[in-house]
Amino acid sequence: MDATVAKTLTTGSLAQADPDLCHELLGTGRIRRFIDGAMIYGFHQEQICLWGVVSGVVRIFATMNEQDPKLVHCAGPGFWFGEVSVITGQTRAVQAEASGDLMLCAIDRSVVTRIAQRDPDVWRAVAMLSVMNELMAIGAGEDLMIRDSRKRLVAVLLRFAGHRNGFQGAPPIPTVAVSQLELAAASSLSRSSATEILRDLAQRGLIRTDYRTIAILDPAALKDLLSD
Protein backbone atom coordinates (compact mmCIF):
# COMPACT_ATOMS: atom_id res chain seq x y z
CA MET A 1 0.00 0.00 0.00
CA ASP A 2 1.16 3.53 -0.79
CA ALA A 3 3.00 5.07 2.18
CA THR A 4 0.89 8.25 2.12
CA VAL A 5 -2.33 6.23 2.15
CA ALA A 6 -1.07 4.07 5.00
CA LYS A 7 -0.08 7.15 7.01
CA THR A 8 -3.57 8.64 6.57
CA LEU A 9 -5.27 5.42 7.66
CA THR A 10 -3.17 5.19 10.82
CA THR A 11 -3.84 8.74 12.03
CA GLY A 12 -7.03 7.56 13.73
CA SER A 13 -7.86 4.47 15.77
CA LEU A 14 -5.20 2.26 14.17
CA ALA A 15 -2.53 4.52 15.63
CA GLN A 16 -3.19 2.74 18.93
CA ALA A 17 -2.77 -0.76 17.50
CA ASP A 18 0.43 -2.77 17.13
CA PRO A 19 2.42 -1.37 14.16
CA ASP A 20 3.12 -4.82 12.70
CA LEU A 21 -0.55 -5.72 12.92
CA CYS A 22 -1.51 -2.44 11.25
CA HIS A 23 0.95 -3.10 8.44
CA GLU A 24 -0.50 -6.57 7.87
CA LEU A 25 -4.11 -5.36 7.94
CA LEU A 26 -3.48 -2.48 5.56
CA GLY A 27 -1.53 -4.78 3.26
CA THR A 28 -4.71 -6.79 2.70
CA GLY A 29 -6.89 -3.73 2.08
CA ARG A 30 -8.53 -2.97 -1.25
CA ILE A 31 -8.78 0.65 -2.40
CA ARG A 32 -12.32 1.53 -3.49
CA ARG A 33 -13.41 4.79 -5.11
CA PHE A 34 -16.90 6.29 -5.03
CA ILE A 35 -18.37 9.31 -6.79
CA ASP A 36 -20.48 11.96 -5.08
CA GLY A 37 -23.73 10.52 -3.75
CA ALA A 38 -22.76 6.89 -4.39
CA MET A 39 -23.93 4.39 -1.80
CA ILE A 40 -21.15 2.45 -0.10
CA TYR A 41 -23.63 0.12 1.56
CA GLY A 42 -27.30 0.31 2.42
CA PHE A 43 -29.50 -0.77 5.29
CA HIS A 44 -29.47 -4.53 5.91
CA GLN A 45 -27.03 -5.23 3.08
CA GLU A 46 -24.55 -8.06 3.44
CA GLN A 47 -21.33 -6.24 2.69
CA ILE A 48 -19.09 -7.23 5.54
CA CYS A 49 -15.98 -5.05 5.44
CA LEU A 50 -14.05 -2.76 7.70
CA TRP A 51 -13.81 0.62 5.96
CA GLY A 52 -11.19 3.34 6.39
CA VAL A 53 -11.46 6.80 4.82
CA VAL A 54 -8.41 7.67 2.72
CA SER A 55 -9.72 10.90 1.19
CA GLY A 56 -13.05 12.67 0.91
CA VAL A 57 -15.99 12.55 3.30
CA VAL A 58 -18.38 9.74 4.18
CA ARG A 59 -21.93 10.45 5.36
CA ILE A 60 -23.58 7.92 7.68
CA PHE A 61 -27.34 7.51 8.05
CA ALA A 62 -29.23 5.51 10.66
CA THR A 63 -32.79 4.54 11.43
CA MET A 64 -34.18 2.82 14.50
CA ASN A 65 -37.69 1.75 15.36
CA GLU A 66 -40.28 3.81 13.46
CA GLN A 67 -37.95 6.69 12.56
CA ASP A 68 -37.13 7.67 8.98
CA PRO A 69 -33.43 7.52 8.04
CA LYS A 70 -31.47 10.55 9.24
CA LEU A 71 -27.92 11.76 8.78
CA VAL A 72 -26.14 10.95 12.04
CA HIS A 73 -22.47 11.55 11.26
CA CYS A 74 -19.89 12.80 8.76
CA ALA A 75 -16.25 11.75 8.77
CA GLY A 76 -13.07 12.35 6.82
CA PRO A 77 -9.61 10.82 6.34
CA GLY A 78 -8.39 8.50 9.08
CA PHE A 79 -11.89 7.52 10.24
CA TRP A 80 -12.82 3.81 10.37
CA PHE A 81 -16.31 2.31 10.36
CA GLY A 82 -18.16 -0.95 9.70
CA GLU A 83 -16.66 -2.78 12.67
CA VAL A 84 -20.00 -4.02 14.07
CA SER A 85 -20.70 -6.20 11.03
CA VAL A 86 -17.11 -7.44 11.08
CA ILE A 87 -17.55 -8.54 14.70
CA THR A 88 -21.07 -9.97 14.45
CA GLY A 89 -21.30 -11.06 10.82
CA GLN A 90 -24.79 -9.56 10.71
CA THR A 91 -26.24 -7.14 8.17
CA ARG A 92 -25.79 -3.44 8.70
CA ALA A 93 -28.19 -1.17 10.59
CA VAL A 94 -26.76 1.97 9.01
CA GLN A 95 -26.20 3.31 5.51
CA ALA A 96 -23.09 5.05 4.21
CA GLU A 97 -22.71 7.24 1.15
CA ALA A 98 -20.00 9.35 -0.46
CA SER A 99 -19.86 13.12 -0.35
CA GLY A 100 -17.75 14.31 -3.25
CA ASP A 101 -15.06 12.00 -4.57
CA LEU A 102 -14.37 9.43 -1.88
CA MET A 103 -11.53 6.93 -1.53
CA LEU A 104 -11.84 4.11 0.99
CA CYS A 105 -9.76 1.17 2.12
CA ALA A 106 -11.85 -2.00 2.49
CA ILE A 107 -10.67 -4.91 4.63
CA ASP A 108 -12.83 -8.03 4.31
CA ARG A 109 -14.10 -9.80 7.40
CA SER A 110 -12.64 -13.04 6.07
CA VAL A 111 -9.19 -11.42 6.12
CA VAL A 112 -9.63 -10.29 9.73
CA THR A 113 -10.74 -13.80 10.69
CA ARG A 114 -7.76 -15.37 8.92
CA ILE A 115 -5.27 -13.05 10.62
CA ALA A 116 -6.96 -13.68 13.98
CA GLN A 117 -6.21 -17.40 13.72
CA ARG A 118 -2.55 -16.51 14.03
CA ASP A 119 -2.79 -13.23 15.95
CA PRO A 120 -5.94 -12.92 18.12
CA ASP A 121 -4.95 -9.35 19.00
CA VAL A 122 -6.60 -8.27 15.75
CA TRP A 123 -9.95 -8.69 17.48
CA ARG A 124 -8.77 -6.40 20.26
CA ALA A 125 -8.00 -3.72 17.66
CA VAL A 126 -11.45 -4.12 16.10
CA ALA A 127 -13.09 -4.11 19.54
CA MET A 128 -11.24 -0.91 20.47
CA LEU A 129 -12.60 0.72 17.31
CA SER A 130 -16.09 -0.40 18.29
CA VAL A 131 -15.66 1.10 21.76
CA MET A 132 -14.49 4.42 20.29
CA ASN A 133 -17.50 4.61 17.99
CA GLU A 134 -19.82 3.59 20.82
CA LEU A 135 -18.43 6.39 22.99
CA MET A 136 -19.00 8.82 20.13
CA ALA A 137 -22.61 7.61 19.85
CA ILE A 138 -23.12 8.03 23.61
CA GLY A 139 -21.72 11.55 23.38
CA ALA A 140 -24.06 12.29 20.47
CA GLY A 141 -27.02 11.12 22.51
CA GLU A 142 -25.94 13.26 25.44
CA ASP A 143 -25.64 16.31 23.17
CA LEU A 144 -29.25 15.86 22.08
CA MET A 145 -30.26 16.35 25.72
CA ILE A 146 -28.82 19.89 25.72
CA ARG A 147 -31.84 22.10 26.31
CA ASP A 148 -30.47 25.25 24.72
CA SER A 149 -31.20 24.95 20.99
CA ARG A 150 -28.18 26.99 19.90
CA LYS A 151 -25.77 24.95 21.99
CA ARG A 152 -27.37 21.71 20.83
CA LEU A 153 -26.93 22.61 17.16
CA VAL A 154 -23.35 23.79 17.71
CA ALA A 155 -22.51 20.54 19.53
CA VAL A 156 -23.85 18.45 16.63
CA LEU A 157 -22.05 20.59 14.05
CA LEU A 158 -18.74 20.31 15.93
CA ARG A 159 -19.10 16.52 16.11
CA PHE A 160 -19.85 16.30 12.39
CA ALA A 161 -16.65 18.27 11.76
CA GLY A 162 -14.57 16.05 14.06
CA HIS A 163 -14.04 18.70 16.75
CA ARG A 164 -16.16 16.94 19.39
CA ASN A 165 -16.23 13.36 20.69
CA GLY A 166 -13.53 12.41 18.19
CA PHE A 167 -12.42 9.35 20.11
CA GLN A 168 -10.76 7.77 17.06
CA GLY A 169 -8.32 10.66 16.82
CA ALA A 170 -8.92 11.34 13.12
CA PRO A 171 -8.20 14.97 12.17
CA PRO A 172 -11.15 17.38 11.83
CA ILE A 173 -12.63 18.20 8.44
CA PRO A 174 -12.85 21.91 7.50
CA THR A 175 -16.15 21.67 5.62
CA VAL A 176 -19.09 19.54 6.73
CA ALA A 177 -21.19 17.92 4.00
CA VAL A 178 -24.58 18.64 5.53
CA SER A 179 -27.60 20.63 4.42
CA GLN A 180 -29.38 22.97 6.80
CA LEU A 181 -32.39 20.65 6.78
CA GLU A 182 -30.23 17.63 7.66
CA LEU A 183 -28.50 19.53 10.45
CA ALA A 184 -31.85 20.68 11.80
CA ALA A 185 -33.10 17.08 11.92
CA ALA A 186 -29.85 15.85 13.50
CA SER A 187 -30.21 18.57 16.17
CA SER A 188 -33.93 17.94 16.83
CA LEU A 189 -34.82 21.43 15.61
CA SER A 190 -37.20 22.87 13.07
CA ARG A 191 -35.62 24.05 9.84
CA SER A 192 -36.54 27.67 10.58
CA SER A 193 -34.91 27.54 14.03
CA ALA A 194 -31.74 25.95 12.64
CA THR A 195 -31.58 28.48 9.80
CA GLU A 196 -31.83 31.38 12.24
CA ILE A 197 -29.04 29.99 14.42
CA LEU A 198 -26.79 29.30 11.43
CA ARG A 199 -27.39 32.80 10.06
CA ASP A 200 -26.28 34.31 13.36
CA LEU A 201 -23.17 32.09 13.51
CA ALA A 202 -22.29 33.07 9.95
CA GLN A 203 -22.72 36.78 10.68
CA ARG A 204 -20.32 36.39 13.59
CA GLY A 205 -17.73 34.83 11.28
CA LEU A 206 -17.77 31.43 12.97
CA ILE A 207 -19.07 29.44 10.00
CA ARG A 208 -19.82 29.87 6.31
CA THR A 209 -22.87 28.24 4.76
CA ASP A 210 -23.07 27.12 1.15
CA TYR A 211 -25.18 24.69 -0.84
CA ARG A 212 -25.38 21.53 1.30
CA THR A 213 -22.15 22.39 3.12
CA ILE A 214 -21.08 24.31 6.22
CA ALA A 215 -17.48 25.47 6.61
CA ILE A 216 -16.08 25.68 10.14
CA LEU A 217 -14.13 28.95 10.33
CA ASP A 218 -13.55 29.30 14.08
CA PRO A 219 -13.91 25.98 15.94
CA ALA A 220 -12.46 27.43 19.16
CA ALA A 221 -15.12 30.14 19.30
CA LEU A 222 -17.83 27.57 18.59
CA LYS A 223 -16.56 25.44 21.47
CA ASP A 224 -16.64 28.51 23.72
CA LEU A 225 -20.34 28.93 22.96
CA LEU A 226 -21.00 25.58 24.60
CA SER A 227 -19.54 26.73 27.91
CA ASP A 228 -21.19 30.16 28.02
N, C-alpha and C positions, 0 to 999 in steps of 0.2 A: 504494500500500500504506500502511496505517496507520503513523504514525510510531513508535508504541510497538512494534509488531510488527517493523518494520524495525530498530529499535535492538536488540531482543532477538536477532535473527538475525545481527547484525554484532558481537556480543560475543565470538564464537568465532573460527573460522578466517578468516571473511570480513573481520575487522578488519584483516588484513594485506594485503588486496587493494586495488586502486585504487578509491577512493570512487565515481568515475563508473561504473566497471564493476559495482560492487556495486549501485548504484542501478538500473542497467539490468537486471541479473539479477533482482533482487527485484521489479522492476516487471512481470516476466513470470510471476512465481510464482502458483500457485493455492493458496488456503487449503483444506486438507482436515481434516475432523474425524473422530475415531474414538472409539468408546466403549470402556470397559474390556474388555480381552481380545480386541478386534478385531484381525484380521490386516491389517497394512499391505501386506506381500507375503510370499509363501512361497518355499520352496526351488524353484529352477529356473523361477520364473515370469518371463515377459517383461513387466516393468513398469519401464521404463527411465526413472527420474527421479532427480534429486538432491533429497534430503529435508533440511529444516531444522526443528528442534524449536522451536515457538513457545511452547507451554505443555504441561505434563504430562511424562510420562516414557515413553520408548520402551525396550523390552526386545529385545535382539538374541540370536538363537540361531544356532548353527553346528554343522555336522557334517562330518567329514572321514573318508575311508576307511571303516572298519567301525563307527565310533562312532555311538551314538544321539545325536540332537540334544540339545545342552546350552545353558543360558543362559551367554553369554560376556561380556555387557556390558549396562549400563543407562546411560541418558543423559537429560539434561534440556534446558531451554531454551538455545539458542545452539549446540547440537551439530548437525553435519551428517554425513550418511551416504548411501550409495548411489553413491558416486563411481566405484567400479570398473566397474559396469555402464554408467555414462555414458561412461567412457573406452573400454571394450572393445566395448560393444554386446551383450555376452553375458548369458545368464540368470544369476540371482543364486545364490550359494552359501551365503547366509545367509537367515534368516527374521526379520522384525521384527513386533512386536505392541505394542499399546497397553496401558499400565498406568494405569488411571483414565481420565478424559477427556483426550484428547490432541489437540492442534492442531499441524498440520504445514504447512510451505510446500513445495510440490512444483514443481520446475523441470524441464520435459521435456528430454530429451537433444536433441531436434530444435531446441529454442530455443538451447541451448548451441552446437550446430553452426552455427546461423544467425548468432549473434553472432560466433562465431569467424571467419567468413568476412570480417568487417570488422575484428575486433579479436582476433587470435590469442592475446593475453594471457589470454583467458578459460581457455584450456587450461592455462596456468601456474597459475592460481588453483585449478583442479580438481586438477591434479597435486600442488600443495602440500597440499591437503586429503588426498589419498591418502597422501602421505608422512607426514603427522601421524598418520593412523589406522594406518599400517604401524608407525610407531614405538611407538604404544600397544600394538599386538599383540605386538611384540618384547618390550616391557616386561612384558606379561602372561605371555609364555612364560618370561621370566627369573624372574618371581615364583614360578612353579610349580616352579622348581628350588630354592627355599628349603627347607632340610631341616627346620627347626623348624616344626611343624604350626601352632602359634599364630601365629607371624609370617607364615606363608604365608596363613592365613585372613585375618588383618588386612590384609595387602597387597592381597588380592583385594577385600575389602570397601571399602577406601579407594579403589581404582580404580573400583569400581561407583558410588561416591558422588562421583567427580570430584575427589578429593583426591590422586590419584596418577597419574602418566603422562598428565596432562590436556594434551596437546600442542596441542589446538585452542584452549585458553584459555576454554572455556565455564565458567561459574560452577558450583561444586559443588551437589549436591542434598542437602537435609537428611535425607530419608528414602529409603532404597533399597528398590525394589519387588522383593524377593527372599525366597523361603522359605528356611528353614534347610536343607531338603533340597537346594535348588538351589545354595545357597552351599557346602554340603558337596561337591557334585559339582564345582563350579567351582574348588574348592580342593584337589581330589584327596584328600578325607578321607571317612571314614565318617560317617554321620549322627550317631551317638552321640558321636564325637570332636568334631565341629563344635558339637553342642548343648552339650557340656561347656565348650568354649572360650567360646561366646557367653554362657552363663550366668555365667561368671566375669567377662567384660567388662561385663555388665549390672550385676552386683553391685558393681563398681567405679565405676559411674556413667558409663562411657564410651559405652555404647549403650543403646538400649531396644528390645526385641523385641516385635513384635505379630504378628497374623495376616498372614503373607506379606509383612511389611515389617520393616526394621531402621532405626531412627533413629540418626543419628550425633550424639552429644551432645558429645563432646570429641575432635575430629579431631587436635588437637595432641598429646594424650596417646597416642592410637592410633599416631601417627607415631613418637613416642618409643619405643614398644614395639619397633619394627623395628630400632632402633639399640642396644637394650640388649644 
